[in-house]
Amino acid sequence: MLLLPPFDYHAPASLEEVIDLLETHGQRARVLAGGTDLLVNMKRGFEAPDCVVDLGRVPGLDVVKTTRTATLIGAGATARTLSENRALGRRLPALAQAAAQLGSPLIRNRATLGGNLAHARPAADLAPPLLAAGASVVLRGPGGERVVDLSDFFIEPGRTCLGPDEVLVRFVIPASGPGTGEAFVKLGLRRALERSIVSVAARIVLSEDGRRIESARIALGAVAPTPLRSPCAEQALTGASADTGSIDQAAREACRDACPRGRCSSTEYSLMMVEVMTRRALTRALNAARQ
C-alpha cells in the first residue's frame, strides 16, 4: 500500500491566505485542488512537498459564468461541471466534449480544470479545446492579478509560467460569433480511462455565405512537449473553400507542427493519427458551423 509522505496541511479560506502561505513556503509548497494528480504523485514519490495548501475552502474558484462577450471558468470547476453545464456546452462544446471523456466518473467528480492544466502534461485533454477557443488564464500573486494567453502558459512538460507564489484563478474565453463550429476528438490505447495518444480540438468560423473558412484555430495534445496550436494547419484553412479538400490539406499540414516522442506509440503511428484525428475534428467543426 502506497502511503503519503509527511507534510503540513493548510486549508485557507481566502485567496489572500493562500498567497501568504505560498510566499512563506515557496518551492516547498504545493497547491491541492482535486488531488487526482498531486496525491498520486506524492504516493509514488514523485513529489514530496513540505506544505500542502488546500483550495477547497476558498469561495468562487468553481464558478462558471457566461456573459455577452466572454465565458469565465473558475480554476476549481470540475470536469463533471464542465461536461454537464448546459450553457457551457452551448458556448464551448469542444471543452464539454473533452471533459466528458476525461478519466472515469470518479475522476471527473474531483479533477479540476486548473489542476489539469497547471501540471502541464503533454496529454492534458482540457488544454486543446481552450487553446482552440483563444483562452487566457488569470493568475493572482502578491502583486495582484496578471493575464496570460494560454499559448504562453505552458513552458515544458511539468512546467508553466505560474510563479511559486501565484495561484491560477480562472480562465477567460472570448465569445464566438455566428458561423462558428468546434469539436474535440482523442485517441487512446483503450476506450476509457486512458491517456491520449493524440488529441485535437478545432474551431472554424465560416463566411456569411458559408462557402469559405474565414478563420480556423487547431490545437494538438500529446504529440509535443506541451499542448500547442498548429499554425501550419490554420494557415492552410484560412480563406480556403469550406470543403473536404481543404480539410484534407489542413490535416496533412498539422503533422508539420507535431513532434511526438513515441512514449505510447511509434512516431510514425502518432503522426499518421495526427492527420486522421485532425481531419475528424475539422469535419465535425465544419458540420457544427453550418448548423
N, C-alpha and C positions, 0 to 999 in steps of 0.2 A: 504494500500500500504506500503510495506516494504522499508524503506529508509536507505541509507548508513550512518553510524556514521561519524562525522567529522574526518579528518586526513590530514596530509601534504602529498602532491603528488610530486614525483620526477620522471623525465624521463631522466636519464643519457644516454650519447651517447657512453660510453665505459665500459668495464668490470672493469677497474681501478676505474672509478667514482662509479660504483655500489658497489664495495668492500669498498670504502671510506665511502659511506653512511651507509652501514651495520655495519662498525666498529664504526661509530659515534652513531648510534641509537640502535645497539644491538638487544636485545629481543623485543624492541618496534617497530621494522620494519618488514615488510613482503614484499616478492618479488611477483610482479604481472607478469604473463606470459599471458596465455589465459584468466584467470579470471573466468573460469567455476566453480572452487571450492572456491577460496578466496572471490570473491564478494558475492557469495551466503551465505557463512558462516558469512560474515560481516553483511549482511542484516538481517540474522536470530539471530544475537547477539552472535554467537559462537566465533567470533574473533573481536577484536577492536584495531587494531594497531594504533599507533600514526603516523606512517610513512609508506607510500606505495611506493615501488621502482619499476617502470615500466620498463621492459626489452625490450619493443617494438622498441626502437631506437638503441639498441646495435647490431652492424653488426655481421653476421656469426653464430648466435645461431640457425638458422633454416637450416643450410647446411646439406645435405645428400651426402656422398661421399663413393664410393666403391673403394678399392684398391685390389691388388692381395692377400693380407694377411688379410685384415680386412674391416669391414664396420664401418664408422664413422657417427654418427647421432647427430646433434645438439639438445640440450635440448629444443630448441624452435620450433622444427619441429612439425607441427600439425598432428592430427590423419588423416586428409584428405590427407596430403602429404604422410604419411606412407602407406595409403591404395591404393594410385594411382601411386606411383613411381614404374615404371616397373622394374628397376634394383634392387630395394629393394625387390620387390615381388619375384624375382628370387632367391635372396640371402637369404632372411628371410621371407618365405611365411607365417609362423605362426604369425609373428608380423603384416604383412599386413592383414591377416585374422582377427586378434583381433582388429586392428584399424578400419576396415570396419564395425565392429559390435558395435563400441563404440557410445552410445547415438544416437542422431539424426544428420542429415546433418548439422544443425546449430551448434551443439556441436562439431562435427568433424572439422568444419572450424576454431574453436577457441581453442579447447583443445590441449595442447602440451604434448609431451612425458615426458618432465621433470616435468611438473605440475602433471601429472597423477601418477608419481612415488614418487615425493617429499612429497606428502601429506600422503604417507604410509597407504593408505586404504587397508584393507584386500582383498577387491574385485576389486582392480585396475587391469583391464583387460590386460594392456600392460606389466605388470610385468612377468607373467608366460612365455610368449614367449622369453623374454630376459634372464630370468633365465635358460631356457632350452638351449639357444644358448650360454651360457657361457659369458655373457656380463660383462663388467666393466664400472664403472662410473668415470668420471674425474671431480673433484671438484677444484675450484680455490678460494683462500683466500689471506690474506695479505702475507703469507709465500710462495706463489706460488701455483703450482698445485700438487694434490695428486690423485692417482688412487686407487679405492676401488672396490673389487669384489662385484657384485650386491647382492650376497647372504649375504654379510656382511653389506649392506647398510641399510636394514630395522632392526629396533630395537624393536619396539612395535607399535600398532596402533597409527597413527598420529605422529610418531617419527622416524627419521632416524639419521644416523651418521653425517649428514650435520651440520656444525657449524653455529652459528648465524651470522658470518662474512664471510661465504662461499657461493659460487654460484655453482649450478650444471651446468656444461658447455656442456658436450657431453657424448655420450655412445660409447664404443668401443666393437665391436663384432667380434671375430676371424672368418675368412673364414672357411667354411666347405669343406671337401674333397669329392671325389666320393663315391657313395653308401649311401649318406645321405638323409634322408627324415624327414620332420617335419610337424606338424599340430597343430591347436588350436581349441578347442570346448568350449562352455559355455552353462550353463543352467540358465535361469531366470524365473521369475514369468509370464512374458509376452514375446511376440516375439520381442519386440523392446523397447527402452527407459527404460531399466530395469537393475538394478544392478545384478550381477551374484550371484546365489546361490552356484554354483560350476563352476570353470573354470579350464581347464587342457591344458597344452602345452607339446608336446612330440617331441623329436628329437632322431632318430635312425640312427646308422651307421652300415651297413652290411659288412660282409666279402667279399672278392673278388668274391667268387663263389655264393654269395647271400644266402647261406644256414644258416648262423649263424649271430647273432647280436653281433658285436664287442663291441659296447658301446651304452648306452642309457642315456638320460637326461630327466627327467619328473618333471614338476613344477605344483604346485596346487595353485589356488587362491580362496579366500572367504571361506576357510574351516580351517583357523588357524588365530591367531592374526596378522600374516603378510604373504604375499606370500612366498612360500618355495618350495624347491625341495623335492622329495620323494626318499630318499636313499634306502628304502626297495624295492620299485618297480624297481629302477635302478639296484640294485644288482641281483634281480630275472631275469632280462633280459640279463645282461652282460654274453656273452658266450653261451647263450641259442639258441635253434633252432629258426629260423625265421618262426614261425607258430602260429596258433591261440591258441594252448595250452600254449605257453609261454606268450602270451599276456594276456590270462585269468588269469594266475598265478600272473603276474605283477599287473594287475588291482586289484586283491584282496589284494595284498601287499600294494598298495597305501593307502588303508584305515588305515593302521597302523600308517602312518605319518600324517594323518588328525586329527584335533581336532576341529570340528565345534562347534560354540557356540549356534546354534539354534535360531538366531535372526529372520531369514526369513523363516525357516523351522525347523522341528524337527531334532535332532541329528541323529536319525535312518535314516530318509529320506536322509539327506545330505550324510551320509556315503554310503548309497546304491547308490546314484548318483555319488559319487566319483568313485566307481567301474565301473559304466556304462560309465561315461564320459572318464575315463582313458582308458578303452577298446576301445572306439570310437576314441580317439586321437591317440592311438598306432596303431590301424588298418590303419588309414589314413596315418600316418607317414610311416608305413611299405610299403604301396602301393606306396607312393611317392618315397621311397628309391629304389624301384625296377624299376622305370621308367628310 
